[in-house]
Structures are given as structure tokens and as C-alpha cells.
């Protein structure tokens, strides 16, 4: 069983479109995250959720809207896609919002905006 | 603000040689420290972490790291590189005062292993 899964793995779309990425974890973790990895491999936190509640929003444009229907799912919806949104988006989870716990990452979704 | 610096965006070693990847953090209070590895087209996975206790931490695949508070460093080493170690390596810190909700990653170091 895949611990943290994301769909789709690849997403190619045009500027101005709206798209969603889904994430599910079967580890029973309380905390989930979205990260953006740019072409230089730099990894930046976008959002943290704990028990379906938004904890961290790292100055992400409001075109990005995360939604957590339950503790096992954290989806990312992006409106009015721009060229600069092209990146790999990673979902991750950890047992709880405690700093000593490592994060478990999904395989990533490569978004290409043309 | 907390930051993580990884010295060298690229490191190249020969197979069988020592691997040394450097990581320094900035914090007046030592955070929790992590090393993650990312193989091509995959997500990150944990290599090892330091929380408390022994400052020399052993991880998977023969890697280890030593926490040195006086130097604010957490360098990653492996005595003998293998071709399968070629990957991107990320040092990360989790400040104690963020409850684990905000992990800060370094820029990454790409390890090349030559035959």
C-alpha cells in the first residue's frame, strides 16, 4: 500500500485554466502539507494542515486553495494558472504537529503550464 | 528567521570514496535536524534525524550525521560511496517553536558518483 499518494502524477495545462491535485495518506497521521519544488529543486512549504485545520499559509497567492475534507486527504486547487506555477508539487504527512517527527512524502505531481 | 545552508549545490565523488555533504543552520536554539534523499522523479524520504541524545546519528544505507552545536552544523557522511547513492540530498530543520508545522529545507546538494 502506498503511504502517501497523489493524483495525477503529471498535469499539463494552459494558462488561465483551473486544476486540482489530490493527496491521500493511509498512515493515520494528523498533519499534512503541500510543498512546491521549483526547477532548481528548491523545496518550499506552501500549507500545513493539522486535523483538517489550516495552520501554515506561507504567503501563497490566493489562487491556491487547499481543502482538507478529512484527516487523510488534502487537496490543492489552483485557479487561473500562470506560467510561474509550473513546478513539482509534493504532498507530505507527519504523525502530529510535533517538530521531532519526520515527514512522509508523496511521489509528486509535475505541473506544466503552457 | 531560521535558515539552512548546504555548501555546494553539486558534489562529485568516485565510487568507494568518502561522501561528505555539509549543512549549517542558523538558530540560537538548536532545532530538530533531518537529512532527506530524493531519487530522480520521486518524493523525498528520510535518511536520518537528530532530536535529542547522542550527537552521532546513524541512518539508512550506511549514512550518518553528527550534530555539532558549537558549529551549528549537521554534516552528512558515508565512508564509501556507491553508484546507487547518486541523488539529491536535503538538509532540513524543524524549529521547536513551530510545533513541526513548518520545516525549512536547504537548497539541496546533488551527489554524483563516478565509476
Interface residues (C-beta under 8 A of the other chain):
Chain A: X4 X31 X40 X41 X42 X43 X44 X45 X48 X50 X55 X56 X58 X90 X92 X94 X96 X97 X98 X99 X100 X101 X102 X103 X105 X106 X107 X108
Chain B: X31 X32 X34 X36 X38 X41 X42 X43 X44 X45 X46 X49 X51 X88 X90 X94 X95 X96 X98 X99 X100 X101 X102 X103 X104 X105 X107 X108 X110
